[in-house]
Amino acid sequence: MEPGRYSKHSRQGRLASCAAVLLIAVSVVACSVASLSPSPGAAASSTASDETATPSAAVTGTPGDTPSPSGNLGPVSPTPPLPTGPLPSLGAVPAGTWTGLGWIALPAGHSPALPTATDPLAGPNVSLMGWSNGFVEFVWDAHVRTITPWASADGLTWHAGATMDTSVWDSEFKTYDAQHANPGDHDACSLAVSEFDEGPATLLVRGYFDCGGGCGGPWYTSRGAIWTSSDALAWTALDIPKTFGSSTLGPISGGSRGFIALGSAGSSHTLWLSANGQTWTNGALPADLRKSTSAASDPASFAGGYVLPGVVLEQAGDAPTGGGGAGCVTGEGPAHPPLYRGGLWFSADGKYWVRDSLSGTTAAASVTMAVIRVDDHTLLATQLAYAANVRGVTSADWISTDGRRWTPLDGFSAYANTPITDGARGLLRDCGGSAAATQDAWPSLCVVGPKLDLVPLRQSGDVPAVSNGQIVLGPTGLLVTEDGSRFWIGVPTAN
C-alpha cells in the first residue's frame, strides 16, 4: 500500500539535509524543465508536515472477498477485453516464496472514468494504492476539487465510491482563490496522497493539496487531512484538531496490531495509538528516549506489535548535547564531540518497551535511526552515522521478522528503497542480484526469502514499458499504471 508514485519516504528525505545546496541547484534546473515539459500528474508522497507511512497489515478474510458495492455507491466501470482475447482469470497470489512475475498488458482505456484535464501541464491526477482485499484509486478533479475513490477487488473491474469530504480545506481554497485571480489558477491545485495504511479492520489515507504558481511561485500547500474506510469506497474524515489538539502528528504506520504515530507539541514527544484510525489514545515513550539528550523517530506497526527507533547519548563531549544528534556535520568541530548511538525498542502495546539487542551499531557525533516495514511480518532498520569533521556517512542495515531479533543485511539499504506491499506480502525494488541483472525487466524486484536474504524475481511476459509509473501490490498481484489510463498486472509465481 505504498503511495503509487516513485518517490522516497519522507523518512528518507530527512537524510538529504546534507545536500541542501545541491537541491537548490536542482530546483532551478527542474523549474526550467517544467516550463517546457508536461508533468506526470501522479500524487506526491511526502511533505514537510504529512509524511509517507509504511504500508500495513492484512484485514481478516480471504483476499479478494470484498463484497461488490451496491448500486447507490456509483456506476460500474466495465473492463474492455484484452487485445488478444478475454480477460484473464486472476486468483489470489500464491503462498510460499515468490520466484517470478508474469506480466499481462491490459488495453488502453481500462481505468475508472477520469475527469478531463483542463490544464495540459497537470495531466490526470490519480493516486493508485493496493491493500489486502483489492486496489483503490483516488481520482482528483482539479476543476471542481473533488476526490472520488474507485475500488477493485482484482484490478480488472472497478466501482466508484462516494465523493470524499474535503470540507477541511474549504477555507484554504478560498484563501488561495482570493490571492490568485487568473481564471486558470482554479485548476492549478492537485491532490497529493502522502500515506496509505491498513489496520486491523480499516484503511487510512492521508493527503493534502498543493497549487502551483509557475517558476518562482507563489506556491500553496494545504494542511493535511485524514480519512478512514472499511471497504475503500466510503471514507470518513477525521477531525484532526479535535483528536490531537495542538500536537503535530508524524507519519502513521498501520498493521494488524493497530495504528501508531509519533506526535510532538513543542519540545516534547508522545505516541498516539488507534485500532480504527478514528479514535486515538496516548501510548508512552520508553524511558531511554524521554531524556533531553535522546530522540525518538517514526515507529512501525506490524503483527507482533510496534518497533520504535531512536538515538541516545553514549558519551558526553565538550560540545552542547541534546536533540538526539541527528543532522549534518560539516566544517570544523570540537576536538571531543558527544557521541550518539542508534537503537530499537519493541513493545506489544505501545506503552511498555524493551530495548532490542542490536549488533553492528556505530557511535558517532551525529546519528539517524529508522525502521520501515516490508509487510506485516518483516521490518527493515537502518542506522546512518556521521563522523565529526568528516564529510560522509556510514550505514548499517538489519532485517527482522519479529521486531526483537535483528539480522544484519549487507548490500542493501532500507533508505534507498520504498517497499511495495499489500500489508500481508511485500516486495523491494531496485534490489540488484544476478537474476535481476540478467533480464530486461523494469524495475528489478525482490522478495525476502526464508533465510532473510533477498530473492530477485524473474519477470516475463508484457513487462511494463513506462518511464514513471505507479506500482502497487494487491491480492491478485502487482498493478502498474503510468497515467491512470493503461494498466499492467504482474501475476506472481512460486515454487
N, C-alpha and C positions, 0 to 999 in steps of 0.2 A: 504494500500500500504506500509505496513511496510516491510522492508527488511526481507526476509523469515527466516533467521537463528534466533534461540532462543538466543538472546543476548540483553543486555540493550542499551538504547540510550546513546550516548556519554555524553549527559547532565547528565545522571545518573552517568556515570563513574567518573565525576568530584568529586562526593561526596565521592569517595573511597580514596581520598588523605590521610585520616587519617589511612588507612590500608596499607600503603606502605610497612611496614616491613612484614606484612602477605603475601603480593603479592610476595615479593622476595622469601619467603619460598615456596609458592605455585608453583612459576615458576620452581624452582629446581625439585620439585616432578613431575610437568607436563612434563618437559623435559625428565625425566627418563621414564615416562609412554609412551610418544610419540615415543620413540625409540623402543617400544615393540608393540604398537597398531596402526592400521590404523586410520587416521583422517577422519571425516565425509565428508569433501570435499565441504561443503557449503560455501558461501561467508560470510566474516566477515562484521559486520555492524558498525564499528566505527574505527577511527584513531585519532591521535593527531591533524591532520590538517583538515581532512574531517570528518564531524560528521553527524550522522543519523538525518534526519529531520522527523518531524511527518508527516504522510500521509495527503492527501489533498482532494480537492473538486471534485464534480461531473462535468463532461463535459455535456453541453446541449445535450439532446437527450434521447431516451429510452434505458435503459440498455440492452446490447446485440445486439444493432443495428449497430455495426461496420460493414462496408461493407467487403465482402470477398475480400482478396487481389488478384490482378491479377497474372497471371502465371509467369510473369517475376520477382516476388518477391521471388520465391523459391518453392520447392515441398510441397505438402500437405501430412501431416503425418496422415494416416487414423487410427482411433481408433479401436482396436480389440473388439469383443463383450465381454460382461460381462460373467463370468463363468456360470451364471445361466440363461442367456437369452440375449435379445437385450439391446442396450444402453438405459439408461433412457432418458425420455423426460424432459429436465430441462427448466423451465421458469424463469422469474425474481423473485427475492426474494420477499416475501410478505410484504405488508405495515403493519403498526401497530407495537406494541411491540412484539418482538420475545419471544417465550416461550420455544422453544426446537430446537434440531438438529437431523435430521435423516440421519445417515451416510451410504454411499454406497461405497463399496470397488471395485475399478477398477482393472482389471487384470494386472499382471506383463507384462512389455513391452509397457505399454501405456505411451508414452512420446515422445518428439522430439528426433530425432536421435542424440545421444550423441557421442562425439569423444572418441576414445579408450584412457583409462588412461594408459600412459606409465610408470608412477611412481605408484607402488602398494600402497604407503602410501598416495598419493594425492587423489585418487578416482575421480569420475566425479565432475566437477566444474560447478554447476548450481545454479543460484540465481532466485528464484521464487517470483513474485510480483503480486498483484491484483489491479485493478482500476475499475472505474465505468462502463467501457464498456468491460471488459474482464480480461484476465490474460496474463502475459508475463514472459518468462524465458530467462535469459541471460546465454548463454552456452559458456564457455571459453574453447578453445582448447589450452592446455599448450604447445603442440609441435610446433604449428605454430603461437601461440599467437594471436589468433583472438577471437572476440566476435560476436556471432550470436544470434540475438533476435528471439525467437519463440513466436507467439501470438495465443491466442484462445479466442473466444467470450464466450465459455461456460465451458472450462476446459476439453472438450472431444476431439475436433478436433483441430489440431494445424497447423500453417503455418509458414514457415521460412521467415524471412526478410533478408535484405541486410546486409552483414558483416559491422560492425561499424568501423568508422575511429578511429584508435588508433595511428596515426602518432605523436600525442603529446608525446608519450612515446618512440619514435624511439631512441633518443639519450640516454635515460636511459637504454634501453635494451642493447645497445652497451656497455655502461659503465659496466653494470653487467656482460655481457658475457666476456668482456676483463679481468675481475677480477676473473672469475671462469672458469677454463679451462677444468674441468671434463665434459665428454660427457653428463652425466645425469643432469647437472646443468641447461641446457636449458629448461628442463621440470619441474624445481623446482618452477616456478613462477605461482601464481594463482591470479584470479580476486577477488576483494572484492567490493561489491556494498554497499556503505555507506549510500546512500539516494535514495529514490524514491518518487516523489511528483507529484501531478496533479494540474494544474492551470485551468484557465477558458476554455482553448481550447487545451492545450498541456501538455504532460508529461515531466518530468525532471528526469534524473538519474545521479547520481554522484558516481564515483568509483576510485579505484586505484589498482595497483598490488603490491604484495609482494612476495619475493623469500626467501625460507628457506635455511639455511646453516647447518642444523643439530644442535645438542645440543652445545650450546656455540657460535653459529653463524659461519661465519658472516651472518647477515640478511640484506635484502634490501627492502625498501618501497618507492614506487614512489610518485610523486606529484599527486594530484587529477585531474580528468578530468570530464567534464560535457557534456552531450548530451541532446537534446530535440527532441520530436516527437509528431505528431498529431494522430498517429494510432498504435504506439508500434512496428511497423515493420521497418520504415525508420527513422534513427536517424541522427541528425546533431550535430557535435561537436561545442562547444562554445570556442572561443578564450579567455581564462581566463586572460592572461596578458594584452591583448588589451582592454578588457572590464573593468577590475578592477584595472589595473595599479599595484601600489605597495601595495594596500590594501589586507589584508588577509581576506578571506570570511569564516564566521562561518556557521553553519548549515542553510540550506534553508528550509523554510516552505511554502507550496503551498496550496491554497484554491481557491474557486470560485471568490474571490476578487483579487487574484493575488499571486505572489511570493514575499517573503520578507526574508532578511538575515541581520545579524549584521556584519559589517566589521570593521577592525581595521588597522591602519597604525601608527606604533609606539605606543604612549600612547593615541592617540585619536581614537574615535569610530565614525562610521556613519552607517546609514541604507541604504540598497540597495533595490529597488523595481523593479518589472518587471511584465508585463502582459503575456509574452510568454516564458520567460526563456532565451531568446537570447539578447534582448535589455533591459538594466538596467539603472535606474536613481537613484539619491540620494533622500532619504527621509530626515527626521530630527529627532533628539532625543528630547524628552521633556526637558524643562529647568531644571527640578529637577535632571536629570541624566547626565547633562553636567558638573557638578561640580567635582572637584578632589576628593571629599570625597564620591562620589557615584559611582555606576557601573550598567550598563545595562546587561541583559542576553539575550539569544536567543529568538526572538519573535515568535509568532504563527499567521498564517493566517487562516481565516475562512470566512463564508458567510457574517458576519456583518462587517468585517474589519480586524483589527490587534490588538493583545494584546502584550504588551512589559513588561516583568518582570524586576524588578530592586531592588537595595538596596540603601538606603540613610542614611546619618549620622543623628541620632536623638539627641545624646548628646555627646559633646566633653569630652574627658578624659585626663588623664595625660600620655597618650601614643601617639606616632605618629598616625595621621589619614591618610586615603586615601586608594584607591584601592577597596573600596566597602565592605571591611571587610569580604570577602568570604575566607574560608580556614579552617585550622585545628588549634585548640588552645590546646596546651599541656604544661605541666610544670607550673612553677610559672610565674605569670604575674603581671602587675601593680595593685595597690590597687583600682584604679578607671579607668578602661579602657574605651575607647569610646564605645558607644552603637549604633548599626545599626538596621534598621527595613526594612523588605521587603515590596514591593508594586507592584501594577499592573497598567498599563496605557493603555487606549483604544484610538484608532484612526480609523477613517473611511478611511483615505487616506495615512497614514504613515508619515504625515507631522505635523498635529495638534493633540495634545494629551491631554487627560483629565485623571487625576488620579482617579482610582476607589475607592469607599468606601469599605474597606476590614476589617471585624471584626475578631478578634482572632489572629492577628499577634503578634509576640513576639520581644521585643527589646533585643538584645544580643551583645556580643563582636564580634561575627562572624556570618554572616547570608548568606544563599544562597536562591535565589528565582528562580522558574522556572515554565514554562507553557508548557503543551503538549496538543495536540488535539486528541480527540477520533474520531471525524468526522468533517464535515463541519459546524456543529451546536452545538458541545459540546466540552468544554475545561476543562482541569483539571489543577489546580495550587497547588504548594507545597512550603512551607517555611521550611527550616531547620535552626535551631538556635543552635549555640554552645556557652555555657556559659563560661565565663572566668575561668581559673584554674580548670575546671571540664571536665573530660573525658566522653563524651556522647553528645547526640544531641536530641533535641525535634523537633517534626514536626507538621505541621498543613496543612490540605488539603481542597480545595474548588472545587466546580464544577459550571459551568455557561453555559447557552445556548445563551447568547447574548454578552458576553465579558465585561459586565458592572456590572451586579448584580451577586454576588457570594454566594453560599450556602455552609456552612461547610459540609465536608464529613468525617464521622467518620469510623474508622475501615478499611480504605483503603488508601494506599499511592500511589500517581502517580509515585513516584520514583521507586517503586517496580514493576512496570507494564509497558509494552510496548503495546499500543493499536494495535489491528488488524483492519484495515479499508480499505474500497474501496473508501473512500472520502465521500460518502453520508451517509453511515452507519458505525458503529464501534462496536467492541467487546473488552472486557477486560478479561484477563485470570488470573488464579490463584487468583480468587476473593473470594473464600470460599462461605459461605452461606449454609443453611440447604439443599437446593435442590442439590447443588453440592456435599455436604458431604455424601449424601445417595446413591450415584451411583458410579459405576465403570467406570469413564469417564476420558479421557485424552485430554487436561488438563481441569480443571474447567473453565467455560466460563460464562461471564455475559454481559448483556446489561444495558444501563442506562434507567430506567423506567420513566414513566410520572411524577412521584414525585421526580425526580432526585435521586432515590435510585438505588441500584444495584440489578438486577433481574437475578438470576442464570438460566442457560438454562439446561433443561433435555436432555440428549443425549441418543440416541438409535440406533439400527442397528449395522453395522460393524464399531465400534469405532476404529480409527487408532491405530494400535499396533506398534508404532515406538518409539525409545528411544530419538532421537534427530532430530526432523523433522522441516520442513519449513511449516508454516501455514499462508495462506493469504485469504483475502475476496474479492470476485468479484460479478458480477451481478447475478450469479446463486447460490451463497453460499460460503462455506469455501472449500478451496482446500489445501490438505496436501500431502506432499511427504517427504521421508527421503533422498533418493539418486537421485531423478530425474527419476527413472525408474518405480516406483509404486506409484499410487495416490489413495487418498480417497476424496470424495466430501460429505460435510455436508450440507444438504438442510434445511434451517430454516423453522420453523412453527410458526404461530402467532395465537392470539386469534381470 
